[in-house]
Amino acid sequence: MPPHLTAPDAAGPALTSSGRPRIAALDVLRGFTLCEILLANIQLMASGDTAVAVQPMGAWDPWLGLPVFSLLFGIGFSLLLDSAAGRAARPRLVLLRRMAVLLAIGLAHVLLWPGEILHKYAAVGLLVLLPSTWLPRWALAGLSAAFLVVALAAGGGPLLIAGLFLLGSALVRYGVAEKIGTSGRGPLLLGLAFAAGLAAAQWVRSAAGTTQPVLVSGLADLLLAGVYVCALLVLLRTPLRVVLQFVFAPLGRMALTCYLTATLLVLAAGHLLGLPIGRSLTTAYLAAGVILVAQRLFCTLWLRRHRQGPAEWAWRWATWARRPTG
């Protein structure tokens, strides 16, 4: 589910469709989150369930991928708006087509797995992100904060996605997203602040027991996601950057393709091969590992010859209403 156009050049630096260098940190974050989502949801996918009432990995938090991907989606939306503003006479029509096509893809995908998220992303994008393009950036940031507070108090839902979408969009409008991979100090300080907040929230949760406020529980999940994001951004400023980009960037560059094919592979493994993915946690972990390794290899080979993944290529065609090259 790549938030912005994936048109890297295999023969040189990775570029967006507008010719601007890709933000490598976003590709790594997207690829890492894609792996987490598959690990968290593979048993649900195998059994045809949704990620609403159960935790397939037990005490391990399975909702980490939702806030991170939602934030990335909002970032990608505004990056695309910037690109479309310089390339199309009616840039919002480009965004409208993009969301409409994503809605169609999601509605088809939901027939395979009821817990899929694309159709919800598209609906929130159409109802919230697209109208928000007329707002000044300060109003965008304020609306994001309001949505997040209400969503946390209500226990999540579409308002949480909307708030994170708007937050990601605001990060682009304030110029933060473009610098996301260029500094380690900012993510380090922010990550420490998130960790302190998470520790406080966990203390409140422990003290409250089963009567813990919904807002505190939701806030702890968001803070945990923030810690993961900041930790990755800090690591990307170390020698581990090469390893992280090697492992996760190809998956992030073809995230929509990987997200859709993961469902097909999980269903094939469960129904055709008879693997007890939905009943055995060990089998689920092994199957997820095999799928991710296979996808990582496929992405690497594909991107050597093409500028974007097959699903990304089709999505881009529909977005711009013309056949892309490569």
C-alpha positions as a printed NumPy array, in Angstrom:
array([[  0.   ,   0.   ,   0.   ],
       [  2.549,   2.577,  -1.027],
       [  1.606,   6.067,  -0.017],
       [  3.203,   7.776,  -3.009],
       [  4.137,   6.985,  -6.552],
       [  6.791,   4.326,  -6.749],
       [  8.922,   4.993,  -9.771],
       [ 12.513,   4.226,  -8.772],
       [ 15.18 ,   3.955, -11.417],
       [ 16.993,   0.637, -11.161],
       [ 19.923,   1.994, -13.094],
       [ 20.627,   4.887, -10.766],
       [ 19.246,   6.732,  -7.74 ],
       [ 15.673,   5.844,  -6.821],
       [ 13.342,   8.557,  -8.055],
       [  9.684,   9.407,  -7.763],
       [  7.63 ,   9.817, -10.913],
       [  8.322,  13.549, -10.856],
       [ 12.058,  12.951, -11.004],
       [ 12.609,  13.895,  -7.353],
       [ 14.871,  11.58 ,  -5.32 ],
       [ 12.849,   9.172,  -3.217],
       [ 12.878,   9.549,   0.547],
       [ 14.675,   6.319,   1.418],
       [ 13.611,   6.447,   5.061],
       [  9.956,   6.237,   4.019],
       [ 10.651,   3.125,   1.946],
       [ 12.385,   1.479,   4.909],
       [  9.582,   2.411,   7.302],
       [  6.98 ,   1.139,   4.861],
       [  8.813,  -2.139,   4.278],
       [  9.349,  -2.737,   8.005],
       [  5.697,  -2.002,   8.753],
       [  4.586,  -4.307,   5.953],
       [  6.469,  -7.154,   7.633],
       [  4.862,  -6.369,  10.989],
       [  1.389,  -6.305,   9.456],
       [  1.817,  -9.728,   7.899],
       [  3.146, -11.215,  11.147],
       [  0.288,  -9.679,  13.109],
       [ -2.507, -10.644,  10.715],
       [ -1.445, -13.886,   9.064],
       [ -3.611, -16.077,  11.294],
       [ -6.586, -13.797,  10.738],
       [ -5.986, -13.909,   6.988],
       [ -5.809, -17.705,   7.016],
       [ -9.06 , -18.033,   8.951],
       [-10.907, -15.234,   7.117],
       [-11.345, -13.241,  10.328],
       [-10.863,  -9.521,  10.959],
       [ -8.386,  -7.708,  13.188],
       [-11.061,  -6.252,  15.451],
       [-11.629,  -8.413,  18.496],
       [ -8.717, -10.83 ,  18.736],
       [ -4.97 , -10.652,  19.194],
       [ -3.466, -13.449,  17.084],
       [ -0.001, -13.002,  18.548],
       [ -1.166, -13.026,  22.152],
       [  0.313, -10.269,  24.318],
       [  2.41 ,  -8.917,  21.422],
       [  0.667,  -5.796,  20.154],
       [ -0.702,  -6.56 ,  16.65 ],
       [ -1.867,  -3.023,  15.897],
       [  1.538,  -1.412,  15.418],
       [  1.209,  -1.385,  11.637],
       [ -2.037,   0.603,  11.521],
       [ -0.767,   3.904,  12.979],
       [  2.545,   3.782,  11.097],
       [  0.976,   2.955,   7.739],
       [ -1.741,   5.56 ,   8.286],
       [  0.877,   8.213,   8.948],
       [  2.846,   7.16 ,   5.869],
       [ -0.3  ,   7.217,   3.769],
       [ -0.973,  10.811,   4.75 ],
       [  2.622,  11.754,   3.952],
       [  2.413,  10.097,   0.56 ],
       [ -0.887,  11.781,  -0.24 ],
       [  0.587,  15.251,   0.227],
       [  3.766,  14.333,  -1.624],
       [  1.602,  13.275,  -4.542],
       [ -0.377,  16.51 ,  -4.321],
       [  2.861,  18.472,  -4.593],
       [  3.842,  16.408,  -7.62 ],
       [  0.423,  16.726,  -9.253],
       [  0.327,  20.477,  -8.709],
       [  3.309,  20.843, -11.015],
       [  2.192,  18.309, -13.606],
       [ -1.59 ,  18.516, -13.939],
       [ -4.042,  21.351, -14.507],
       [ -6.434,  19.781, -11.976],
       [ -4.269,  18.091,  -9.321],
       [ -7.178,  17.214,  -7.052],
       [ -8.741,  15.223,  -9.867],
       [ -5.558,  13.14 ,  -9.9  ],
       [ -5.971,  12.499,  -6.177],
       [ -9.663,  11.708,  -6.622],
       [ -8.86 ,   9.058,  -9.234],
       [ -6.168,   7.612,  -7.007],
       [ -8.51 ,   7.201,  -4.052],
       [-11.336,   5.859,  -6.222],
       [ -9.099,   3.182,  -7.708],
       [ -7.766,   2.258,  -4.271],
       [-11.368,   1.887,  -3.098],
       [-12.067,  -0.506,  -5.972],
       [ -8.938,  -2.517,  -5.201],
       [ -9.873,  -2.666,  -1.538],
       [-13.444,  -3.788,  -2.217],
       [-12.114,  -6.6  ,  -4.39 ],
       [ -9.5  ,  -7.528,  -1.791],
       [-12.052,  -7.62 ,   1.012],
       [-13.664, -10.597,  -0.729],
       [-10.474, -12.527,   0.024],
       [ -9.864, -11.147,   3.509],
       [-12.553,  -9.24 ,   5.439],
       [ -9.918,  -7.605,   7.648],
       [ -8.149,  -5.761,   4.84 ],
       [ -7.666,  -2.012,   5.239],
       [ -7.384,  -0.537,   1.735],
       [-11.072,   0.209,   1.249],
       [-11.185,   2.023,   4.605],
       [ -8.088,   4.021,   3.709],
       [ -9.66 ,   5.025,   0.405],
       [-12.954,   6.023,   2.009],
       [-11.242,   8.136,   4.678],
       [ -8.987,   9.591,   1.995],
       [-11.979,  10.68 ,  -0.066],
       [-13.944,  12.05 ,   2.883],
       [-11.116,  13.661,   4.875],
       [ -7.8  ,  13.939,   3.031],
       [ -9.12 ,  15.307,  -0.239],
       [-11.189,  18.111,   1.362],
       [ -8.26 ,  18.914,   3.672],
       [ -6.2  ,  20.077,   0.682],
       [ -8.104,  23.373,   0.813],
       [ -7.136,  23.992,   4.46 ],
       [ -4.115,  26.015,   5.612],
       [ -1.471,  23.918,   7.288],
       [ -2.194,  25.227,  10.786],
       [ -5.837,  24.175,  10.445],
       [ -4.694,  20.791,   9.135],
       [ -2.517,  20.243,  12.192],
       [ -5.263,  21.372,  14.551],
       [ -7.861,  19.129,  12.927],
       [ -5.458,  16.206,  13.154],
       [ -4.991,  16.749,  16.882],
       [ -8.756,  17.022,  17.428],
       [ -9.453,  13.821,  15.51 ],
       [ -6.771,  11.929,  17.409],
       [ -8.051,  13.029,  20.83 ],
       [-11.648,  12.105,  19.987],
       [-10.551,   8.804,  18.422],
       [ -8.475,   7.815,  21.454],
       [-11.327,   8.653,  23.793],
       [-13.702,   6.585,  21.642],
       [-11.344,   3.614,  21.313],
       [-10.029,   4.138,  17.763],
       [-11.964,   3.614,  14.567],
       [-11.992,   5.653,  11.346],
       [-11.308,   8.897,  13.228],
       [ -7.943,   7.508,  14.319],
       [ -7.047,   6.774,  10.706],
       [ -8.265,  10.24 ,   9.701],
       [ -6.215,  11.919,  12.408],
       [ -3.052,  10.083,  11.413],
       [ -3.689,  10.795,   7.726],
       [ -3.937,  14.501,   8.507],
       [ -0.865,  14.368,  10.737],
       [  1.163,  12.837,   7.912],
       [ -0.141,  15.452,   5.507],
       [  0.743,  18.214,   7.956],
       [  4.304,  16.884,   8.245],
       [  4.682,  17.386,   4.504],
       [  3.108,  20.845,   4.565],
       [  5.505,  21.931,   7.321],
       [  8.52 ,  20.506,   5.492],
       [  9.255,  17.824,   8.087],
       [  8.74 ,  14.795,   5.844],
       [ 11.387,  15.879,   3.343],
       [ 13.959,  15.936,   6.161],
       [ 12.815,  12.743,   7.85 ],
       [ 15.937,  10.779,   7.01 ],
       [ 18.519,  13.548,   7.291],
       [ 18.816,  13.928,  11.067],
       [ 19.317,  11.507,  13.918],
       [ 19.085,  13.978,  16.795],
       [ 15.452,  14.933,  16.234],
       [ 14.153,  11.341,  16.085],
       [ 16.332,  10.438,  19.1  ],
       [ 14.899,  13.199,  21.279],
       [ 11.364,  12.563,  20.058],
       [ 11.775,   8.82 ,  20.599],
       [ 12.939,   9.396,  24.186],
       [  9.9  ,  11.604,  24.786],
       [  7.623,   8.912,  23.33 ],
       [  9.323,   6.262,  25.491],
       [  8.816,   8.349,  28.63 ],
       [  5.174,   8.855,  27.741],
       [  4.795,   5.15 ,  27.021],
       [  6.294,   4.258,  30.41 ],
       [  3.847,   6.612,  32.118],
       [  0.909,   5.19 ,  30.161],
       [  1.96 ,   1.635,  31.003],
       [  2.162,   2.565,  34.677],
       [ -1.376,   3.942,  34.525],
       [ -2.547,   0.793,  32.741],
       [ -0.965,  -1.42 ,  35.395],
       [ -2.401,   0.623,  38.242],
       [ -5.871,   0.709,  36.723],
       [ -5.946,  -3.011,  35.865],
       [ -9.068,  -4.03 ,  33.99 ],
       [-10.624,  -0.595,  34.552],
       [ -7.952,   1.27 ,  32.584],
       [ -9.312,   4.191,  30.512],
       [ -9.676,   3.507,  26.787],
       [ -7.8  ,   6.71 ,  26.029],
       [ -4.729,   5.555,  27.979],
       [ -4.649,   2.198,  26.206],
       [ -4.94 ,   3.777,  22.765],
       [ -2.369,   6.42 ,  23.618],
       [  0.076,   3.725,  24.726],
       [ -0.312,   1.98 ,  21.361],
       [  0.373,   5.214,  19.48 ],
       [  3.391,   6.007,  21.64 ],
       [  4.74 ,   2.499,  21.057],
       [  4.426,   3.009,  17.309],
       [  6.208,   6.344,  17.68 ],
       [  9.077,   4.686,  19.541],
       [  9.49 ,   2.118,  16.748],
       [  9.464,   4.784,  14.054],
       [ 11.98 ,   6.981,  15.857],
       [ 14.229,   3.999,  16.601],
       [ 14.322,   3.083,  12.916],
       [ 15.054,   6.669,  11.914],
       [ 17.919,   6.808,  14.393],
       [ 19.325,   3.507,  13.108],
       [ 19.147,   4.902,   9.577],
       [ 21.742,   7.468,  10.646],
       [ 24.174,   4.707,  11.649],
       [ 26.177,   2.154,   9.617],
       [ 23.124,  -0.107,   9.885],
       [ 21.467,   2.105,   7.261],
       [ 22.883,  -0.065,   4.468],
       [ 21.46 ,  -3.227,   6.008],
       [ 18.05 ,  -1.714,   6.723],
       [ 17.742,  -0.343,   3.202],
       [ 18.844,  -3.657,   1.72 ],
       [ 16.289,  -5.644,   3.726],
       [ 13.252,  -3.366,   3.831],
       [ 13.434,  -0.767,   1.036],
       [ 12.511,  -3.156,  -1.838],
       [  9.438,  -4.276,   0.1  ],
       [  8.533,  -0.656,   0.815],
       [  8.884,   0.336,  -2.822],
       [  6.442,  -2.412,  -3.829],
       [  4.24 ,  -2.365,  -0.725],
       [  0.89 ,  -2.492,  -2.542],
       [  2.   ,  -5.488,  -4.6  ],
       [  3.319,  -7.24 ,  -1.488],
       [  0.223,  -6.457,   0.57 ],
       [ -2.099,  -7.956,  -2.029],
       [  0.023, -10.977,  -2.911],
       [  0.544, -11.818,   0.767],
       [ -3.166, -12.533,   1.058],
       [ -3.079, -14.818,  -1.97 ],
       [ -0.015, -16.659,  -0.665],
       [ -1.472, -17.119,   2.818],
       [ -4.748, -18.454,   1.431],
       [ -2.883, -20.759,  -0.951],
       [ -0.718, -22.077,   1.878],
       [ -3.747, -22.729,   4.047],
       [ -6.261, -24.075,   1.533],
       [ -4.08 , -25.703,  -1.124],
       [ -1.161, -26.927,   0.98 ],
       [ -3.251, -27.524,   4.092],
       [ -0.903, -25.684,   6.465],
       [ -2.557, -25.025,   9.865],
       [ -1.647, -21.331,   9.863],
       [ -4.797, -20.279,  11.673],
       [ -4.34 , -22.86 ,  14.44 ],
       [ -0.586, -22.995,  14.977],
       [  1.421, -19.933,  15.942],
       [  4.674, -21.669,  14.99 ],
       [  3.346, -22.474,  11.537],
       [  2.096, -18.909,  11.176],
       [  5.525, -17.489,  11.987],
       [  7.27 , -19.886,   9.602],
       [  4.802, -19.205,   6.796],
       [  5.144, -15.444,   7.27 ],
       [  8.926, -15.743,   7.17 ],
       [  8.864, -17.754,   3.954],
       [  6.416, -15.337,   2.325],
       [  8.475, -12.294,   3.274],
       [ 11.716, -13.815,   2.042],
       [ 10.05 , -14.784,  -1.236],
       [  8.576, -11.312,  -1.631],
       [ 11.892,  -9.673,  -0.827],
       [ 13.59 , -11.729,  -3.552],
       [ 10.814, -11.038,  -6.045],
       [ 10.905,  -7.284,  -5.353],
       [ 14.667,  -7.155,  -5.853],
       [ 14.519,  -9.009,  -9.16 ],
       [ 11.516,  -7.067, -10.414],
       [ 12.977,  -3.649,  -9.608],
       [ 16.119,  -4.466, -11.586],
       [ 14.036,  -4.337, -14.768],
       [ 11.083,  -2.109, -13.893],
       [ 10.503,   1.305, -12.356],
       [  7.69 ,   0.153, -10.048],
       [  5.868,  -2.971,  -8.961],
       [  3.015,  -4.386, -11.071],
       [  0.243,  -3.212,  -8.747],
       [  1.947,   0.175,  -8.355],
       [  2.261,   0.453, -12.134],
       [ -1.46 ,  -0.183, -12.623],
       [ -2.374,   2.198,  -9.793],
       [ -0.192,   4.893, -11.281],
       [ -1.775,   4.387, -14.724],
       [ -5.228,   4.918, -13.241],
       [ -4.033,   7.869, -11.144],
       [ -2.597,   9.843, -14.043],
       [ -4.983,   8.467, -16.705],
       [ -2.101,   7.584, -18.984],
       [  0.115,   4.563, -19.425],
       [  3.34 ,   4.918, -17.419],
       [  6.702,   3.952, -18.888],
       [  8.784,   1.223, -17.303]])
